[in-house]
């Protein structure tokens, strides 16, 4: 694969890298004129561009303290209002935040957890 001589990244790096003479290398950036001061970058957010899927950025629930047990999950027999053991007030709060998704388990707990352990009839799952 052959890379072009100039890319946005290389031009930005070139424009932002100070040189001994205060000028950019010939041909770098939109104009190769001399710079006498700090470099300036303009980001125009009004120009159309790619849209990043909101599901790329989500939230994750970590097994820290009581975040999961007694936090999100209280069990079906709890006096705290819940649906299948998950606190209704927590679900309402997460909906109000409009998070695109909630990944659980997250963080280091995911190293030991396998998704297959959380599906199928409860009596067939590990730990039930």
C-alpha positions in Angstrom: 0.0 0.0 0.0 1.4 3.4 -1.0 0.5 6.3 1.2 0.0 9.8 -0.2 2.8 12.3 0.4 0.4 14.5 2.3 -2.4 13.4 4.6 -4.4 15.5 7.1 -2.4 14.0 9.9 1.0 14.6 8.4 0.0 18.2 7.4 -1.2 18.9 11.0 1.9 17.4 12.5 4.0 19.4 10.1 2.2 22.6 10.8 2.3 22.2 14.5 6.0 21.1 14.7 8.2 24.1 15.4 11.3 24.5 13.2 14.5 26.4 13.9 13.7 29.0 11.2 10.1 29.4 12.1 8.8 28.2 8.7 7.1 25.0 7.6 8.8 22.6 5.2 8.1 23.4 1.6 4.8 22.1 0.4 3.4 21.4 3.9 -0.1 22.4 4.6 -2.5 24.5 2.6 0.1 27.2 2.0 3.8 26.9 2.4 4.3 30.5 3.5 6.5 31.5 6.4 5.0 31.4 9.9 6.3 33.9 12.4 4.2 32.8 15.4 2.4 29.9 16.9 0.6 27.5 14.5 -3.2 27.9 14.3 -5.6 25.1 13.6 -9.2 25.8 12.6 -11.8 23.1 13.0 -15.0 23.9 11.2 -17.8 21.9 12.8 -20.3 23.2 10.3 -18.8 21.2 7.4 -20.5 17.8 6.7 -18.6 14.8 7.7 -18.8 11.3 8.9 -21.3 10.4 11.7 -20.0 8.2 14.5 -22.5 5.6 15.5 -23.7 6.5 19.0 -23.4 2.8 20.0 -19.7 3.0 19.8 -19.8 5.1 22.9 -21.8 3.6 25.7 -21.5 2.9 29.4 -20.3 -0.1 31.2 -21.2 -1.4 34.7 -18.3 -2.4 36.8 -18.2 -4.8 39.7 -17.0 -2.2 42.2 -18.4 -2.0 45.7 -22.2 -2.4 45.4 -22.6 -1.1 41.9 -24.1 -4.4 40.6 -25.3 -6.3 43.7 -27.5 -4.0 45.8 -27.0 -1.3 43.1 -28.5 -2.4 39.8 -29.5 -5.9 40.8 -31.4 -6.6 44.0 -33.0 -9.9 43.2 -36.6 -10.7 42.4 -37.6 -11.1 46.1 -36.4 -7.6 47.1 -38.7 -5.1 48.6 -37.2 -2.5 46.3 -39.4 -2.2 43.2 -37.7 -4.2 40.4 -38.3 -6.1 37.2 -36.7 -9.5 37.1 -34.4 -8.4 39.9 -33.2 -5.2 38.3 -34.1 -2.0 40.1 -36.8 0.0 38.4 -35.5 3.3 39.6 -32.0 2.6 38.2 -33.5 1.7 34.8 -35.6 4.9 34.8 -32.5 6.9 35.7 -30.5 5.3 32.9 -33.3 5.9 30.4 -33.3 9.6 31.4 -29.6 9.8 30.7 -30.3 8.4 27.2 -27.2 6.2 27.2 -27.1 4.3 23.9 -26.2 1.0 25.6 -25.0 -0.4 28.9 -22.4 -3.1 28.8 -22.1 -5.5 31.6 -19.9 -6.9 32.7 -17.4 -4.3 32.0 -13.8 -3.7 33.1 -11.8 -6.5 34.6 -14.8 -8.6 35.6 -15.3 -9.4 31.9 -12.0 -11.3 32.0 -13.7 -14.1 34.0 -17.2 -13.8 32.8 -18.5 -15.7 29.7 -21.7 -14.6 28.1 -22.9 -18.1 27.7 -23.1 -18.3 31.5 -25.9 -15.8 31.5 -28.3 -17.3 29.0 -30.7 -20.2 28.9 -32.8 -21.6 31.8 -31.6 -20.3 35.1 -31.3 -23.7 36.7 -28.8 -24.7 33.9 -26.6 -21.7 34.5 -23.4 -21.8 36.7 -24.1 -20.5 40.2 -27.9 -21.0 40.1 
